[in-house]
Amino acid sequence: MLIDTSAGPVSVRTTGSGPPIVLLHANGSDRHDFDAVAPALAASWTVHELDWPGHGDSGPAVDPGACGFAAALPTVLDVLGGGPFVLVGNSVGGFAAIRTAARRSDLVAALVLVDPGGFTPHWAGTTMACRVLGSRAVARHAMRWLPRLTLRNRTEWTAAAVDRAVVASDDPERVAVFAAMWRSFAVPCHDATVDAPVVHAPTLVVWGRRDPVLPWRTDGRRAVRCLPGAQVVTLGCGHQAHLEMPEPFLNAVSRFLRPTHERLVAS
């Protein structure tokens, strides 16, 4: 399915049966980031795997920024119908999930946030880093080496993600979207601390203790402080627990979502 949004066309692949769960990937990636966990989830859930605009099988991005993607997510969910949805979001996908839960609570049954973006303080150093990574001269190279830096545990799934990043870095349009996304991380609207305190959906925060981009000691602990009542699991991995430690990730998610699944099946 291809859904038109304000940020550009969004490709959605749907598998499984049961209550709906939506998987939201990070910048520069695609829905295949969830290949290690999507089949297991599909045994109990209707799994919707999204490619953000300018990523994977989606069309060109019109508004390639974190806030633009967050604004587009409710449109996708409205078109999919059959909610409320469990949103599983990594990095910018987590930021979009938080904003949607805060501003369209009717669409969200629960959140699983994997090292979500939007909790990094806006100061000179972080702003400069986002601008450097968002420059055309650096972005192509960053697409290639960032996965090697952020994925701290080597698995078949992380190896596949690195290979996909290398292929994507040869596509000028993908590089342009990757760069624009990094620049958008430095703008004032990319601030999850505004929305997180008003999220009332059950929330699980999964954070990699070895994440070098969004460190647990700063961003992770700030996220937990801003998300009242959230359950927290930290794992010995980097930025993408679902790729690096799929079994522990699935165990934590399954335990957390069991009451939500029962409630949605009964409703």
N, C-alpha and C positions, 0 to 999 in steps of 0.2 A: 504494500500500500504506500502511496506517495501523498502526503498531506501538505497543502499550501499553508504557509504561516507568514507572519510579518518578517521573519528572519530568513525566509527562503523555504524551499520544499524539504520536507522531512520524510525519509524512508523509514517504514516500520515493518519489521518481520515478526509474525505472530506464530507461536507454537503452544502446545499443551492444552490443558483444560482446567477449569476451576476459577476461583477469584482472580482478578487481573493484577499483574505485577509489571512494572515498567522499569527497564534497565537503561541508565543514562551514563554514557561514557565520558571520558576526559578529553581535553583539547588535544588535537592531533591524532586521535585514535579513531575507532569505529566500534560498531556493535560486537565485533569479534573479540573485543576485550573480555566479554562475558562467556566465551565458548567453554571455559572450564566449569562453569556453574549453571549455565542456562538449561542444559538437558535435565539436570537433577531438579531444578525448580519447576520445569515443565511437567513433572510427574504429579504435581499438586496444584499448579497455578496456570492460568493463561498468561504466557510470557510475551510481552511486547518489547522487542529490542529496537531501539532507535539509533539512527545515524543522524547526528546534528547536521544542519545545512553546511555544505562544503566539505562533508566527511563521508566516507564510505559510498553507499549507493544513493545518497541524497543529491538534490540539485544544488546549483551555486548558491552561496550565502549572499543574502541581501544586507543583513545586519550582523556581521561576524564579530560579535562581542558577547561577553558573559551576560550582560543585562538584556541584550537582544534575544539571546537564546532562552533566558529565563522567562521573558515576556511571551515567547512563542509556545512554551510548553503547555499552558492551559488550553490553547487552541487544539493541539494534538490530542489532549485527553478528552476534550469535548467531542471531537470527531470520532475517537475510538468508542466512546460511550461505555455503558455498563459499569461505571465506577461505583463507589470510590476506589482509588487505586493505591496499591503499595508502590512507593517510588524508591528505587535503589539507585543512588547517584554517587558517582566518583568525581572528585575534583570540581570542575565547573558543572558537572551533572548534579553534584550534591548541592551546589549553590542554587541551581535552578529548582531543585526539589524543595529546598527550604523556602525560597520565595513563593513558590506555588502553594505550599502548605499554609503559609502565613496569609496570603492574599486571596486564595481560592480554597478555603478549608473544605468546602463541599466535595472537592475532587480527590481528597487524600485520606486514605484509611490509616496509613502508617508510613514511616520513613526509615530507610536504612542508608546512613550517610558514611561513605568510605572516603576518609581524608578530604572532606568537602572544602571548597574554596570560599573566600569571602571573610576569613577570620585573620588575615594578615594585616597588621597595622599599616596604615598609609604614612610612611615616613620617607625621607629622601633616599635611603638605601634601597628600599623595596621598589619605589617608583622608578629609580634608575635601572634596576635589574629588569623590570618589566619592559622598559623602553628599549634596552639593549637587545633582549630576546625578541622584541617585537620589530626590530629593524630587518629590512629585507636582506641586508648583508650577512646577518647572523642567523636568521630564522631557519634557513635550509640546513645549516650545520647543526643547529640546536635540535631540529626534528630527529636527526640521526643519533646524537649522543645523549640527549636527555633520557630516553628509555633505559639506556645502559647505566645511567646514574641513579635513576629513581626506582628501578626494579632491582631490589637488593638480593632477592633469592632467585636463583636460576632454575627454571623449570621448562618443560616443553612449551608451556603457554607463554612464558616471558620471551623465550627464543622466537616464537612466532610473532609476538608483538614487536620485537626489535626488527624483524624482517619486514613487517608491514610498514613500520616507520621509515625504513630505508627506501622502500618503493614510493611511499607518499612524498618523500622529500624531493623526488625527481619530478613532481607535478607542480608547476608554478602556481596554479590556482589553490592547491592544498597548502602550499607554503604561505601564500598571501593570507589565507584564513587563519592559519596557525599564528602568524605574526600579528594580525589584527586582534586575535584573542588575547595574546600576551599584553598588547598595549591596553586592552580594555580592563585588565586586572588592576590597573593603576588609577582608574577613574573613580570618582566618589560614589557612584551608584553600586559599585561592586563591594558591597558591605553587608555581609550576612548578619552582623550584630544588630542591625535594625529590625530584621524580620524574625530572627531566631527566638527572641523572648516571647513572641506571641504565637508560636507554634504549639498547638494543643494535641496534635496527633501523636500516638505512641512513637517513640524515636529510639533507634539504636545507632550509636556512633561506633564505627569500627575504624581504628587508626593504627597505622604502621609506626612502631616506635623508631624505625630506622629511616623514615621518610626525610630526605634531605631538602626537599622543596617546601613542604608544609610540615615543619617539625612538630612532633607531639608536645614537646615541652613549652612551646609558644602557641602555635595555632591550635593544636589539639586541645590543650587545657583551656584556652580562651573559648573554643567552641562549646566545650562541656559547660563552662560557666554560663554561657548565653542560652543554653538549651535546658531549661528547667525540667527535671524529671527524666532526662534521657538515660537510657542504659548505655554502658560504655564497655567496649572490649578493645584491648590493645594487643597487637600481634607483632611478632619479631620479623617484620618485613618492611618494605618501602612504601611506595605511594599507592599500590594496587593489590590489596590483600586477595581479591578474587582471582588474580592471576598468579600471585606468588605462593599463597597458602590456601588453595581452594577448599580443601576438606575442613580445616578449622573455621574458615569463613562460613561455609555452608552449615556447619554445626551451630555456630553462634546465631546465624540468621534463622535457621529452622526453629531453634528454641524460642527466640524472640517473637517470631511471627505465628507461632502455634495458636495463641488466643485470638489474634486477628483473623486467621484463616477460619477458625471455628465460628467466629462471629459473622463473617461474611457469608459463609456457607449457610448458616441458619437464617440469615436475613432475606 
